[in-house]
Amino acid sequence: MAIARAVAMEPAVVLADEPTGNLDRTSGREVIEVLEALNRQGLTLILVTHDLELGRRAPWCIEMRDGTILRDYRSTPGTP
């Protein structure tokens, strides 16, 4: 329901802060699949996560620690 509310007004960008943080693995996977589908349809998605596996799915990743950018890279989703 939260995703539906977030995209109801057709925003250009959605900010997702730990969207799977309090979810079980199955529900988390479903949320990410919905967000990735929206992204493929043209929605810009900015996702913040501590989950490295989830972060590696992104085609563009900015890794930060203590407010400092450690790495800024583009990759093929699913590769380390």
N, C-alpha and C positions, 0 to 999 in steps of 0.2 A: 504494500500500500504506500509506503514512503517513496518508493521509486515513482509510482504513478503520480503522486503529488508533486514530486520534484520536476517531472517532465510535462505536466499538464499544460503549462503555459508556453511550451516549446522554447525553452531557454537555449542560448547558444552554448552555454557551459554549465556543467553540473560538477559541484565540488563534493567529493565523497570522502569523509574522514572515517577511516576504519569501518567500512560498510559491512564487513563480515565479523567484526570483533566479538560480538556476543552471540554468534550463531553456531549451530552444530555444522559439521563438515558438509552435509547434504544441502542444508539451507544456504550456507555460504556459497557453495558452488552454483546454486540456482541464481542467487543474487548477482554473482559475477558474470554468469552467462547472459543475464538480462542486460547488465551494464555494457558488456562487450558487444552485444547485438545493437544496442542504441548507438555505441561508438561507431560501429560499421555503417550505420545509417547516417552518419555525419555529425553526431553530437560530440562535442569536445568534453572529455571526462578527465578531471584532475582528481586522482585518487591518492590518499595518504594512507600508508599502512606500515606496520612493523613486520608483516608477513613476507619474508623474502621470496617464497614460492609464488605468492600472488604478484609481487612486484616484478618478477621475471616475466610475467605474461604480457607486460606492457611493451609497446613498441618504442617508447621513449621513457627513460627512467632518470630521475635525478635523485641520487643517494645523498642523504644528509646525516650528519651527526653533530649534536650540540649546536645547531644553527649554522654549521659550515658545510658547504657543498664538497663532498668527497669525489663524486663522479657524476658526470652528465653525459649520458650516452643513448644512442639509438641502437636497437637490436631487433633481431627477428624474435617475435613473441615465442615464449617457451624455451628459449636457450638461456643458459647461465651467463 
